[in-house]
Amino acid sequence: MDTTNVFLKDWHRRFAGQRCSFFEQFGLENGTTSYEALVTAAELRPYQTVVDLGCGEGPLLRYVRRCDVRYIGVDFSAASLTAARQHFGTTDAEFVEADAGQMPLPDASCDVVLSHMALHIMHPVEPVLCEIARVLKPNGTLHVLLPAAWRIPSSAEARRFHDVMHLFQQFKDVSTPTRVGTGTSATEPSIVDTIMRGFAGKATVSFTYADLVMHRPPTEALTPFLWAYAFDLIHDAHQPEAAKTFLTKLITLKEGDGLVRLRRPMAIVSVRKA
């Protein structure tokens, strides 16, 4: 297992059952969640077979199940899948423990593959894309939600979000996973290039943008940041200083009404297999 997957497996072990709560604290400007936006982009039809890759605790299932499809959630974290089964109880959904690069699914057996905030931290990603291409039917589609880091300078709110995230790297004793794309810099062209290699050049790729926004008082804004960016991996001796530094930063960003306004640029990448 490579170092990124070790990072991910340990992350899931520590936070099984909690991951979806972070992304539901950030809404889109139209009031929906990023989960709903991803499912809407997929334009699901009844009786399709839909794979949720990196499904975690299954938050997408709540939206997918409205579409009368066959749902298969795939994740390599047994802890997260246990939480998913406990949460959803007896349903028609299938949860499969497997590595994304070795899915126990037949060739050309799936209509749609969805991945919410997971594909960009799978490393190496090319074997995963090859596996997605293998299980998709001709004209099948892949829809991925991932951070659009290249759009961070596009707004003051996005820059503020980046500034807060940057603070974590000054305290954390662990590195962050590699981003999908070329090296550590993801851009539209680099993502297209990576996907096309995984699909052997037989696909079309398009992008839709939908920013996540969080408008909270500083103390409330602090909590999801501490959780999402592995605050517990900061050395115990440095945690009080780190928390004070993060909160001080958020307080300086407070506007006249007492709220901190942060925006995280996201992209939904849609791929159609030729």
Kinemage of the C-alpha trace (Angstrom):
@kinemage 1
@onewidth
@group {chain A} dominant
@subgroup {mainchain}
@vectorlist {calphas} color= white
{ca met a 1} P 0.000 0.000 0.000
{ca asp a 2} L 1.487 3.391 -0.967
{ca thr a 3} L 1.869 6.269 1.493
{ca thr a 4} L -1.225 8.157 0.350
{ca asn a 5} L -3.458 5.121 0.839
{ca val a 6} L -1.935 4.574 4.270
{ca phe a 7} L -2.864 8.196 5.053
{ca leu a 8} L -6.428 7.674 3.804
{ca lys a 9} L -6.972 4.376 5.592
{ca asp a 10} L -5.825 5.857 8.889
{ca trp a 11} L -8.000 8.955 8.322
{ca his a 12} L -11.078 6.796 7.783
{ca arg a 13} L -10.264 4.713 10.851
{ca arg a 14} L -10.110 7.825 13.029
{ca phe a 15} L -13.187 9.563 11.624
{ca ala a 16} L -15.513 6.781 10.436
{ca gly a 17} L -19.100 8.021 10.536
{ca gln a 18} L -18.192 11.719 10.536
{ca arg a 19} L -16.945 12.626 7.063
{ca cys a 20} L -20.256 13.672 5.531
{ca ser a 21} L -20.962 16.169 8.312
{ca phe a 22} L -18.202 18.510 7.143
{ca phe a 23} L -19.525 18.909 3.607
{ca glu a 24} L -23.062 19.445 4.825
{ca gln a 25} L -21.824 22.432 6.836
{ca phe a 26} L -20.773 24.015 3.559
{ca gly a 27} L -23.660 24.704 1.181
{ca leu a 28} L -23.757 25.877 -2.390
{ca glu a 29} L -25.039 29.358 -3.087
{ca asn a 30} L -28.358 27.909 -4.291
{ca gly a 31} L -28.857 26.202 -0.926
{ca thr a 32} L -28.165 22.627 -2.026
{ca thr a 33} L -25.341 20.378 -0.881
{ca ser a 34} L -22.355 19.295 -2.956
{ca tyr a 35} L -23.734 15.747 -2.845
{ca glu a 36} L -26.948 16.840 -4.519
{ca ala a 37} L -25.014 18.864 -7.094
{ca leu a 38} L -22.951 15.818 -8.057
{ca val a 39} L -25.999 13.566 -8.396
{ca thr a 40} L -27.827 16.237 -10.409
{ca ala a 41} L -24.869 16.510 -12.803
{ca ala a 42} L -25.044 12.754 -13.420
{ca glu a 43} L -28.661 12.951 -14.669
{ca leu a 44} L -29.410 9.464 -13.338
{ca arg a 45} L -32.137 7.370 -14.935
{ca pro a 46} L -34.169 4.521 -13.413
{ca tyr a 47} L -32.584 1.059 -13.377
{ca gln a 48} L -29.059 2.281 -14.034
{ca thr a 49} L -26.185 0.712 -12.103
{ca val a 50} L -24.384 3.450 -10.187
{ca val a 51} L -21.026 3.028 -8.421
{ca asp a 52} L -20.131 5.441 -5.615
{ca leu a 53} L -16.327 5.261 -5.554
{ca gly a 54} L -14.796 6.180 -2.210
{ca cys a 55} L -18.307 6.107 -0.741
{ca gly a 56} L -17.220 6.391 2.896
{ca glu a 57} L -20.294 6.385 5.112
{ca gly a 58} L -22.609 6.613 2.101
{ca pro a 59} L -23.831 10.236 2.150
{ca leu a 60} L -24.459 10.162 -1.617
{ca leu a 61} L -26.886 7.283 -1.189
{ca arg a 62} L -29.497 9.588 0.324
{ca tyr a 63} L -29.639 11.459 -2.990
{ca val a 64} L -29.012 8.567 -5.373
{ca arg a 65} L -31.794 6.399 -3.913
{ca arg a 66} L -34.401 8.947 -5.104
{ca cys a 67} L -33.586 7.968 -8.698
{ca asp a 68} L -34.594 4.269 -8.526
{ca val a 69} L -31.170 2.943 -9.495
{ca arg a 70} L -28.953 0.062 -8.366
{ca tyr a 71} L -26.376 1.537 -5.962
{ca ile a 72} L -22.956 -0.003 -5.265
{ca gly a 73} L -20.781 1.816 -2.733
{ca val a 74} L -17.058 0.975 -2.949
{ca asp a 75} L -14.529 1.926 -0.285
{ca phe a 76} L -11.365 0.374 1.127
{ca ser a 77} L -12.216 1.392 4.707
{ca ala a 78} L -14.000 -1.353 6.604
{ca ala a 79} L -14.756 1.112 9.412
{ca ser a 80} L -16.535 3.533 7.072
{ca leu a 81} L -18.530 0.754 5.401
{ca thr a 82} L -19.607 -0.572 8.793
{ca ala a 83} L -20.848 2.925 9.657
{ca ala a 84} L -22.702 3.081 6.325
{ca arg a 85} L -24.446 -0.261 6.873
{ca gln a 86} L -25.418 0.725 10.413
{ca his a 87} L -26.762 4.089 9.254
{ca phe a 88} L -28.805 2.862 6.309
{ca gly a 89} L -29.870 -0.493 7.731
{ca thr a 90} L -31.492 -2.943 5.347
{ca thr a 91} L -31.717 -1.384 1.914
{ca asp a 92} L -31.181 -2.487 -1.656
{ca ala a 93} L -27.780 -0.765 -1.592
{ca glu a 94} L -24.583 -2.812 -1.860
{ca phe a 95} L -21.421 -1.814 -0.012
{ca val a 96} L -18.187 -3.406 -1.197
{ca glu a 97} L -14.822 -3.256 0.575
{ca ala a 98} L -12.232 -2.955 -2.184
{ca asp a 99} L -9.366 -0.851 -3.460
{ca ala a 100} L -10.456 1.632 -6.123
{ca gly a 101} L -7.826 0.218 -8.464
{ca gln a 102} L -9.152 -3.341 -8.133
{ca met a 103} L -12.932 -3.284 -8.050
{ca pro a 104} L -14.596 -6.731 -7.999
{ca leu a 105} L -17.020 -5.724 -10.755
{ca pro a 106} L -17.376 -7.191 -14.279
{ca asp a 107} L -16.219 -5.346 -17.382
{ca ala a 108} L -18.752 -2.875 -18.833
{ca ser a 109} L -21.210 -3.528 -15.991
{ca cys a 110} L -21.898 0.020 -14.746
{ca asp a 111} L -23.707 2.996 -16.229
{ca val a 112} L -22.388 5.733 -13.941
{ca val a 113} L -19.473 6.142 -11.531
{ca leu a 114} L -19.665 8.951 -8.955
{ca ser a 115} L -16.858 10.143 -6.695
{ca his a 116} L -17.341 12.891 -4.102
{ca met a 117} L -14.104 14.402 -2.769
{ca ala a 118} L -12.182 11.135 -3.107
{ca leu a 119} L -10.567 10.699 -6.523
{ca his a 120} L -8.160 13.612 -6.103
{ca ile a 121} L -6.541 11.998 -3.050
{ca met a 122} L -6.149 8.519 -4.559
{ca his a 123} L -2.523 8.002 -5.495
{ca pro a 124} L -1.510 6.892 -8.006
{ca val a 125} L -4.737 7.878 -9.725
{ca glu a 126} L -4.048 6.500 -13.233
{ca pro a 127} L -4.750 2.836 -12.270
{ca val a 128} L -8.010 3.953 -10.659
{ca leu a 129} L -9.078 5.733 -13.851
{ca cys a 130} L -8.193 2.639 -15.912
{ca glu a 131} L -10.364 0.575 -13.587
{ca ile a 132} L -13.256 3.040 -13.891
{ca ala a 133} L -12.959 2.888 -17.677
{ca arg a 134} L -13.019 -0.917 -17.488
{ca val a 135} L -16.232 -1.206 -15.448
{ca leu a 136} L -18.127 1.515 -17.361
{ca lys a 137} L -20.351 0.547 -20.264
{ca pro a 138} L -19.825 2.267 -23.636
{ca asn a 139} L -21.194 5.818 -23.260
{ca gly a 140} L -21.113 5.351 -19.499
{ca thr a 141} L -20.182 8.407 -17.440
{ca leu a 142} L -17.922 9.372 -14.559
{ca his a 143} L -18.748 12.430 -12.434
{ca val a 144} L -16.220 13.656 -9.876
{ca leu a 145} L -16.414 16.474 -7.322
{ca leu a 146} L -12.996 17.847 -6.394
{ca pro a 147} L -11.391 21.110 -5.248
{ca ala a 148} L -10.706 23.590 -8.046
{ca ala a 149} L -7.488 24.873 -6.494
{ca trp a 150} L -6.609 26.766 -9.652
{ca arg a 151} L -9.628 29.060 -9.067
{ca ile a 152} L -8.666 30.125 -5.535
{ca pro a 153} L -7.461 33.600 -6.683
{ca ser a 154} L -10.858 34.188 -8.309
{ca ser a 155} L -12.418 35.753 -5.210
{ca ala a 156} L -11.470 37.307 -1.881
{ca glu a 157} L -13.515 34.653 -0.038
{ca ala a 158} L -11.570 31.895 -1.782
{ca arg a 159} L -8.250 33.490 -0.892
{ca arg a 160} L -9.333 33.688 2.757
{ca phe a 161} L -10.134 29.977 2.730
{ca his a 162} L -6.700 29.222 1.277
{ca asp a 163} L -4.987 31.414 3.873
{ca val a 164} L -6.632 29.497 6.724
{ca met a 165} L -5.763 26.125 5.162
{ca his a 166} L -2.151 27.238 4.739
{ca leu a 167} L -1.842 27.722 8.495
{ca phe a 168} L -2.325 23.995 9.045
{ca gln a 169} L 0.811 23.145 7.092
{ca gln a 170} L 2.858 25.194 9.566
{ca phe a 171} L 1.814 22.923 12.444
{ca lys a 172} L 1.014 19.500 10.977
{ca asp a 173} L 3.552 16.696 11.275
{ca val a 174} L 2.146 14.892 8.222
{ca ser a 175} L 2.032 15.768 4.549
{ca thr a 176} L -1.118 16.123 2.487
{ca pro a 177} L -1.924 13.669 -0.319
{ca thr a 178} L -0.966 14.406 -3.910
{ca arg a 179} L -3.575 16.182 -6.013
{ca val a 180} L -4.887 14.692 -9.228
{ca gly a 181} L -3.209 16.330 -12.194
{ca thr a 182} L 0.419 17.008 -12.953
{ca gly a 183} L 2.602 16.799 -9.863
{ca thr a 184} L 1.059 18.784 -7.012
{ca ser a 185} L -0.543 21.412 -9.257
{ca ala a 186} L -4.009 20.563 -10.543
{ca thr a 187} L -5.362 22.598 -13.448
{ca glu a 188} L -8.078 21.964 -16.015
{ca pro a 189} L -5.563 20.877 -18.691
{ca ser a 190} L -3.620 18.621 -16.316
{ca ile a 191} L -6.798 16.931 -15.081
{ca val a 192} L -8.027 16.373 -18.634
{ca asp a 193} L -4.630 14.922 -19.543
{ca thr a 194} L -4.670 12.554 -16.552
{ca ile a 195} L -8.217 11.373 -17.272
{ca met a 196} L -7.563 10.861 -20.969
{ca arg a 197} L -4.542 8.689 -20.169
{ca gly a 198} L -6.657 6.598 -17.811
{ca phe a 199} L -9.366 6.205 -20.451
{ca ala a 200} L -6.792 5.476 -23.201
{ca gly a 201} L -7.850 8.642 -25.039
{ca lys a 202} L -11.398 7.371 -25.516
{ca ala a 203} L -13.486 9.870 -23.567
{ca thr a 204} L -14.804 13.416 -23.522
{ca val a 205} L -14.261 15.627 -20.475
{ca ser a 206} L -16.184 18.707 -19.301
{ca phe a 207} L -16.131 20.933 -16.195
{ca thr a 208} L -18.893 22.562 -14.156
{ca tyr a 209} L -18.073 24.905 -11.280
{ca ala a 210} L -20.012 25.190 -8.018
{ca asp a 211} L -18.396 26.896 -5.031
{ca leu a 212} L -18.999 25.797 -1.456
{ca val a 213} L -19.654 28.696 0.909
{ca met a 214} L -19.569 28.982 4.695
{ca his a 215} L -20.808 32.092 6.476
{ca arg a 216} L -20.248 31.589 10.224
{ca pro a 217} L -19.046 33.430 13.334
{ca pro a 218} L -15.304 32.784 13.871
{ca thr a 219} L -15.740 30.215 16.662
{ca glu a 220} L -18.248 28.218 14.596
{ca ala a 221} L -16.094 28.454 11.476
{ca leu a 222} L -13.119 27.103 13.418
{ca thr a 223} L -14.681 23.743 14.300
{ca pro a 224} L -15.046 22.232 10.793
{ca phe a 225} L -11.542 23.397 9.867
{ca leu a 226} L -10.011 21.712 12.907
{ca trp a 227} L -11.833 18.486 12.119
{ca ala a 228} L -11.424 18.368 8.346
{ca tyr a 229} L -7.726 19.143 8.309
{ca ala a 230} L -6.698 16.501 10.867
{ca phe a 231} L -6.111 18.762 13.866
{ca asp a 232} L -5.567 15.622 15.949
{ca leu a 233} L -2.386 14.932 13.956
{ca ile a 234} L -0.813 18.119 15.228
{ca his a 235} L 1.541 17.298 18.107
{ca asp a 236} L -0.263 17.558 21.456
{ca ala a 237} L 2.173 20.203 22.689
{ca his a 238} L 1.372 22.443 19.725
{ca gln a 239} L -2.415 22.062 19.630
{ca pro a 240} L -3.261 24.984 21.989
{ca glu a 241} L -0.995 27.329 20.030
{ca ala a 242} L -2.375 26.077 16.726
{ca ala a 243} L -6.025 26.498 17.770
{ca lys a 244} L -5.297 30.025 19.015
{ca thr a 245} L -3.531 30.874 15.751
{ca phe a 246} L -6.434 29.582 13.636
{ca leu a 247} L -9.057 31.404 15.686
{ca thr a 248} L -7.038 34.642 15.640
{ca lys a 249} L -6.857 34.387 11.859
{ca leu a 250} L -10.606 33.827 11.557
{ca ile a 251} L -11.366 36.755 13.879
{ca thr a 252} L -9.340 39.070 11.637
{ca leu a 253} L -11.547 37.965 8.728
{ca lys a 254} L -14.774 38.819 10.568
{ca glu a 255} L -17.000 41.311 8.784
{ca gly a 256} L -19.289 43.987 10.219
{ca asp a 257} L -22.118 41.561 10.951
{ca gly a 258} L -19.782 39.254 12.898
{ca leu a 259} L -19.555 36.563 10.219
{ca val a 260} L -16.547 35.121 8.429
{ca arg a 261} L -17.324 34.503 4.778
{ca leu a 262} L -15.310 31.725 3.167
{ca arg a 263} L -15.628 30.178 -0.264
{ca arg a 264} L -14.061 26.959 -1.523
{ca pro a 265} L -13.973 26.689 -5.340
{ca met a 266} L -15.063 23.237 -6.511
{ca ala a 267} L -15.309 21.517 -9.860
{ca ile a 268} L -17.584 18.757 -11.068
{ca val a 269} L -15.645 16.897 -13.755
{ca ser a 270} L -17.863 14.867 -16.089
{ca val a 271} L -16.366 12.186 -18.325
{ca arg a 272} L -18.167 10.188 -21.008
{ca lys a 273} L -16.562 6.963 -22.159
{ca ala a 274} L -16.439 6.567 -25.920
